[in-house]
Amino acid sequence: MQKTTQNRDDSSGRARTWLTGLGTAYPAHLLTPEWLEDVADRFHDVKKSEGLQQLLNVVIPRTGIETRAGVCDHGTNGFGTNKDPPKIAELDDFFRIEGVKLAVEACKAALSVSCIAVDQITHTVAVTCTNQGSPGYDLLVHQQLGLSARVNRTLLHGVGCAGGLSIIRAGSQVVLAATACGKPARVLGFACELSTPLLRRELADAAKSSARDVSIASALFSDGAAAFVMTNDLGLGDSKPLFEVLACESALLPETLGHMGCYADSHGYRTILTRDVPRSVNLSVEPMFTSLLSECSDLGLPSKSNDFDWALHPGGRAIIDSIQATMNLDDDRLRATNDIYRTRGNSSSPTVLVVLDKLRTMGPRDHIVAASFGPGLSIEMALLKHYR
């Protein structure tokens, strides 16, 4: 404990933002490429669909995903097994049971690591893009956790895969504002997405698509939840920091509005992912990394990207590989990103937090870059310091 306290010393007088807990929750089903082939074959005539053949024979092998986490397996019974794909009202009802359950599990895990009690939480910051109900699902999570009715709630929407770092940034702003007012802050942040319930709609669209127009979404996305606890110095108490959030930044990429999206209609959600996404997000990473280093120039951080561990949102194999090449990163710097991508897929907003949670068990370096990307196109990035 003395070493941790010594490492926290800072003579600059700057306000500090601490991550004291991280938690991850995945559903029980691990879904393989063969599973997706079985589901497609059960509901469609794959031999007559150019789009489905492209999806199953070309797109899936290129992803490099071996297993994805799924809250439902589209078997012979249960959700998503009727003749027609679930409608938006059914998806909403399902999320507000199964999604809330998953988010609560992640929150309990983060609180346990943090050693901060539920009744000490002062704020929550949450995000999802696979539910649009009001009141938001965060209120249901509040109720199941037993949080005080006076806890300050914030729910983000519309940020997609960037959401995990969006709530890190929003939580940090809450913490810094509380510090300026001389008040303790203990923020519970959580992200949850259920993408596999949308699979039936994705497959139906693929069945009507040409090979060129088929979407990668049904081969890429999974289900999951992640949570963190964040405090300022006044709220830290006896908790031990896992990471310090040194700086956060967010930006929109010009002329990329149509490259990524998820829109609700009467048949569920329609996902848009164009071939321009990997190139666009790749071009944005180095400028933002340089900007954050400049912002933290007085903290003695490394100057080279390869001196950091990277908690990179695994948006797809092309995104990971292109950023690795551009930033000159050794494979080891992306070990947590590659492990989560290969074994659990891309669960959208929680995934970057899951990667960070995984990284902390792998003996991370002293400094970490976390980065994620979402519709807009937007990029979120944070610099963190690891505390042992």
C-alpha positions in Angstrom: 0.0 0.0 0.0 2.9 2.3 0.7 4.2 1.8 -2.8 0.9 2.7 -4.3 0.6 5.8 -2.2 4.1 6.9 -3.1 3.3 6.3 -6.8 0.3 8.6 -6.5 2.3 11.6 -5.3 2.2 14.6 -7.6 3.7 17.9 -6.8 1.9 19.7 -9.7 -1.3 20.3 -7.8 -3.4 19.1 -10.7 -6.7 17.4 -10.2 -6.5 13.6 -10.5 -9.0 11.1 -12.0 -8.7 7.5 -10.8 -10.1 4.2 -12.2 -10.4 2.0 -9.1 -12.5 -0.8 -10.6 -13.2 -2.5 -13.9 -15.6 -5.3 -14.6 -16.7 -7.4 -17.6 -19.7 -9.5 -18.3 -20.3 -11.8 -21.2 -23.3 -14.1 -21.8 -22.8 -17.9 -21.7 -23.1 -18.8 -25.4 -19.9 -18.9 -27.5 -20.9 -18.7 -31.2 -18.7 -20.1 -33.9 -18.7 -19.5 -37.7 -20.2 -22.9 -38.1 -23.1 -21.8 -35.8 -23.8 -18.8 -38.1 -23.9 -21.1 -41.1 -26.4 -23.3 -39.4 -28.7 -20.3 -38.5 -28.5 -18.9 -42.0 -29.3 -22.3 -43.5 -32.3 -22.8 -41.2 -34.0 -19.6 -42.2 -32.9 -19.0 -45.7 -32.0 -20.8 -48.9 -28.3 -20.1 -48.9 -27.6 -21.7 -52.3 -30.0 -19.1 -53.9 -28.5 -16.1 -52.2 -25.4 -14.4 -53.6 -25.2 -12.2 -50.5 -25.3 -15.1 -48.0 -22.7 -17.1 -49.9 -20.4 -14.1 -49.8 -21.0 -13.6 -46.1 -20.4 -17.2 -45.1 -17.6 -18.1 -47.5 -15.7 -14.9 -47.8 -16.5 -12.4 -45.1 -16.5 -14.7 -42.1 -13.1 -16.3 -42.7 -11.6 -12.9 -43.2 -12.7 -11.6 -39.8 -10.4 -13.9 -37.9 -13.0 -14.2 -35.1 -13.1 -17.8 -33.7 -15.9 -17.3 -31.2 -18.4 -14.6 -30.3 -20.3 -14.1 -27.1 -24.1 -14.4 -27.6 -27.0 -13.9 -25.2 -29.2 -16.1 -27.5 -28.2 -18.9 -29.8 -31.2 -18.8 -32.2 -31.7 -22.5 -31.6 -35.0 -24.4 -32.0 -36.7 -22.5 -29.2 -36.4 -19.1 -27.5 -35.8 -15.6 -28.7 -35.3 -15.0 -32.4 -36.5 -18.5 -33.5 -39.9 -17.6 -35.0 -40.4 -17.6 -38.7 -40.0 -13.8 -39.0 -37.2 -11.7 -37.4 -38.0 -10.0 -34.1 -39.6 -6.5 -34.4 -38.4 -3.4 -32.6 -40.8 -3.8 -29.7 -39.6 -7.4 -29.1 -36.0 -6.3 -29.2 -36.7 -3.6 -26.7 -38.4 -5.9 -24.3 -35.6 -8.4 -24.6 -32.9 -5.9 -24.0 -34.6 -4.5 -20.9 -34.4 -7.9 -19.3 -31.3 -9.6 -20.6 -29.2 -6.4 -21.3 -30.0 -5.0 -17.9 -29.0 -8.3 -16.3 -25.6 -8.3 -18.1 -25.0 -4.7 -17.2 -25.7 -5.3 -13.5 -23.3 -8.2 -13.5 -20.5 -6.0 -14.9 -21.3 -3.3 -12.4 -21.1 -5.6 -9.5 -17.7 -6.9 -10.7 -16.3 -3.4 -11.0 -17.6 -2.4 -7.6 -16.1 -5.5 -6.1 -12.7 -4.7 -7.5 -13.0 -1.1 -6.4 -14.0 -1.9 -2.9 -16.5 0.9 -3.0 -20.0 0.2 -1.8 -23.1 0.8 -3.8 -24.3 3.4 -1.3 -21.1 5.5 -1.9 -21.7 6.0 -5.6 -22.5 9.6 -6.4 -22.9 9.5 -10.2 -23.5 7.1 -13.0 -22.6 7.5 -16.7 -24.0 4.8 -19.1 -24.2 4.1 -22.8 -25.8 1.8 -25.3 -26.7 1.9 -29.0 -28.9 -1.3 -29.1 -31.7 0.1 -27.0 -33.6 3.4 -27.3 -36.3 3.1 -24.6 -37.2 5.9 -22.2 -36.7 5.8 -19.3 -33.3 4.5 -20.3 -32.0 1.1 -19.3 -29.6 2.8 -16.9 -32.6 3.4 -14.6 -33.3 -0.3 -14.5 -29.7 -1.0 -13.7 -29.9 1.6 -10.8 -33.0 -0.2 -9.4 -31.4 -3.7 -9.5 -28.2 -2.5 -7.9 -30.0 -0.6 -5.2 -28.4 2.8 -6.0 -29.7 5.8 -4.1 -32.5 7.8 -5.8 -30.2 10.9 -5.4 -27.5 9.5 -7.6 -26.9 11.8 -10.6 -27.6 9.9 -13.9 -26.2 10.4 -17.4 -27.1 8.2 -20.3 -25.3 8.6 -23.7 -26.7 7.5 -27.0 -25.7 7.7 -30.6 -22.0 7.1 -30.1 -21.9 3.4 -31.0 -18.6 1.6 -30.7 -16.9 4.8 -29.3 -19.2 4.6 -26.3 -16.8 2.9 -23.8 -14.3 5.8 -24.0 -17.1 8.4 -24.3 -18.2 7.4 -20.8 -14.6 7.5 -19.6 -14.4 11.0 -20.9 -17.8 12.0 -19.5 -17.0 10.4 -16.2 -13.7 12.2 -16.0 -15.4 15.6 -16.6 -17.8 14.8 -13.7 -14.9 14.0 -11.5 -13.0 17.1 -12.3 -16.1 19.3 -11.9 -16.6 17.8 -8.4 -13.0 18.4 -7.5 -13.3 22.0 -8.5 -16.3 22.3 -6.1 -14.4 20.5 -3.3 -16.8 17.5 -3.4 -16.1 13.8 -3.5 -17.1 11.9 -6.7 -17.5 8.2 -7.1 -18.7 7.5 -10.6 -20.1 4.1 -11.8 -19.8 3.9 -15.6 -21.3 1.1 -17.6 -21.8 0.0 -21.2 -24.0 -2.8 -22.6 -24.9 -4.0 -26.1 -26.9 -6.9 -27.4 -26.1 -7.4 -31.1 -26.9 -11.1 -31.7 -30.7 -10.5 -31.2 -30.3 -8.3 -34.4 -28.9 -11.2 -36.4 -32.1 -12.4 -38.0 -32.6 -8.9 -39.5 -28.9 -8.9 -40.7 -29.3 -12.3 -42.3 -32.6 -11.3 -44.0 -30.9 -8.2 -45.5 -27.9 -10.3 -46.6 -30.2 -12.8 -48.3 -31.5 -10.0 -50.5 -28.1 -8.3 -51.1 -25.5 -8.8 -53.9 -22.1 -10.1 -53.0 -20.7 -6.6 -53.1 -23.3 -5.0 -50.9 -23.4 -7.6 -48.1 -22.8 -6.2 -44.6 -20.1 -7.5 -42.3 -22.2 -6.8 -39.2 -23.6 -10.3 -38.8 -20.1 -11.8 -38.8 -18.6 -9.2 -36.5 -20.8 -8.1 -33.6 -21.3 -9.9 -30.2 -23.0 -9.2 -26.9 -21.3 -7.9 -23.7 -21.2 -5.4 -20.9 -18.4 -3.6 -19.1 -18.2 -1.2 -16.1 -15.8 0.9 -14.2 -15.6 2.9 -11.0 -13.9 6.3 -11.2 -13.1 8.7 -8.4 -11.3 11.9 -7.6 -8.9 12.3 -4.6 -11.7 13.2 -2.3 -13.7 10.1 -3.2 -10.7 7.7 -3.3 -10.8 6.7 0.4 -9.1 3.3 0.9 -9.5 2.2 -2.7 -6.3 1.5 -4.7 -6.1 3.0 -8.2 -5.8 0.7 -11.1 -5.2 3.5 -13.6 -5.1 7.2 -13.7 -6.8 8.9 -16.6 -4.3 11.5 -17.7 -6.1 13.0 -20.7 -9.1 12.4 -23.0 -9.9 13.7 -26.4 -12.7 13.3 -28.9 -13.1 14.5 -32.5 -15.3 14.1 -35.6 -13.7 13.1 -38.9 -14.7 15.3 -41.8 -17.0 14.0 -44.6 -17.5 10.6 -42.9 -21.1 10.9 -41.7 -22.4 8.0 -43.9 -19.6 5.5 -43.2 -21.1 4.0 -40.0 -24.5 3.9 -38.4 -27.3 2.0 -36.7 -30.9 3.0 -37.4 -34.1 1.7 -35.9 -37.1 0.9 -38.0 -40.2 -1.4 -37.7 -38.1 -4.5 -38.4 -35.4 -3.8 -35.9 -32.1 -2.1 -36.5 -30.2 -1.5 -39.8 -26.5 -1.4 -39.5 -24.3 0.5 -41.9 -20.5 -0.2 -42.2 -18.8 0.9 -45.3 -15.4 -0.2 -46.7 -14.1 3.3 -46.0 -14.2 2.9 -42.2 -10.7 1.3 -41.7 -8.9 3.9 -43.8 -10.7 6.8 -42.2 -10.2 5.8 -38.6 -6.6 4.9 -39.3 -5.8 8.4 -40.6 -7.2 9.9 -37.4 -5.2 8.0 -34.8 -1.7 9.5 -35.2 -2.8 13.1 -35.0 -4.9 12.6 -31.9 -2.1 10.6 -30.2 0.4 13.4 -30.9 -2.1 16.0 -29.6 -2.6 14.1 -26.3 1.2 13.7 -25.9 1.5 17.4 -26.2 -1.2 18.0 -23.7 0.7 15.8 -21.2 4.1 17.1 -22.0 4.9 17.9 -18.4 4.1 14.4 -17.1 7.3 12.7 -18.5 5.4 10.2 -20.7 7.2 8.1 -23.4 7.5 9.8 -26.8 7.0 6.8 -29.1 3.8 5.0 -29.7 5.5 1.6 -29.3 6.5 2.5 -25.7 2.8 2.3 -24.7 0.4 -0.6 -24.4 -2.7 -0.1 -26.6 -6.2 -0.8 -25.5 -7.5 -0.5 -29.0 -11.2 -1.1 -29.8 -11.2 -4.2 -32.1 -13.5 -2.8 -34.7 -12.4 -5.4 -37.2 -9.3 -7.1 -38.5 -8.6 -4.4 -41.1 -8.8 -1.6 -38.5 -6.5 -3.4 -36.0 -3.9 -4.2 -38.7 -3.9 -0.8 -40.3 -3.5 1.0 -37.0 -0.7 -1.4 -35.9 1.2 -0.6 -39.1 0.6 3.1 -39.0 1.7 3.4 -35.4 4.6 1.0 -35.7 3.3 -1.3 -32.9 4.7 -4.7 -32.0 2.2 -7.5 -31.7 2.7 -7.5 -27.9 1.4 -4.0 -27.6 -2.0 -5.2 -28.9 -2.1 -8.5 -27.1 -5.3 -7.7 -25.2 -7.1 -6.3 -28.2 -6.2 -9.3 -30.3 -7.2 -11.8 -27.6 -10.7 -10.2 -27.0 -11.3 -9.9 -30.8 -10.4 -13.5 -31.5 -12.3 -15.0 -28.6 -15.3 -12.7 -28.1 -15.6 -10.5 -31.2 -16.7 -6.9 -31.3 -19.4 -6.1 -28.7 -19.5 -2.4 -29.7 -19.3 0.2 -26.9 -18.2 -2.1 -24.0 -15.3 -3.6 -25.9 -12.6 -1.1 -25.3 -13.3 -1.3 -21.6 -13.2 -5.1 -21.8 -9.8 -4.8 -23.5 -8.6 -2.5 -20.8 -9.9 -4.9 -18.1 -8.1 -7.8 -19.9 -4.9 -5.8 -20.2 -4.7 -5.1 -16.5 -4.4 -8.9 -15.9 -1.5 -9.2 -18.4 1.0 -7.1 -16.6 0.5 -3.8 -18.5 3.2 -1.3 -19.1 3.3 1.9 -17.1 1.4 3.9 -19.8 -1.6 2.9 -22.0 -3.3 4.4 -25.0 -7.0 3.6 -25.3 -8.8 4.3 -28.6 -12.2 3.6 -30.0 -14.3 4.7 -33.0 -17.9 5.2 -33.7 -20.5 6.7 -36.0 -19.9 10.2 -37.1 -17.2 9.0 -37.8 -15.8 9.9 -34.4 -12.7 8.9 -32.6 -12.2 8.8 -28.8 -8.7 8.4 -27.2 -7.4 8.5 -23.6 -4.0 8.3 -22.1 -3.8 6.3 -18.8 -1.1 5.5 -16.3 -1.1 2.0 -14.7 -0.6 1.6 -10.9 0.7 -1.6 -9.5 
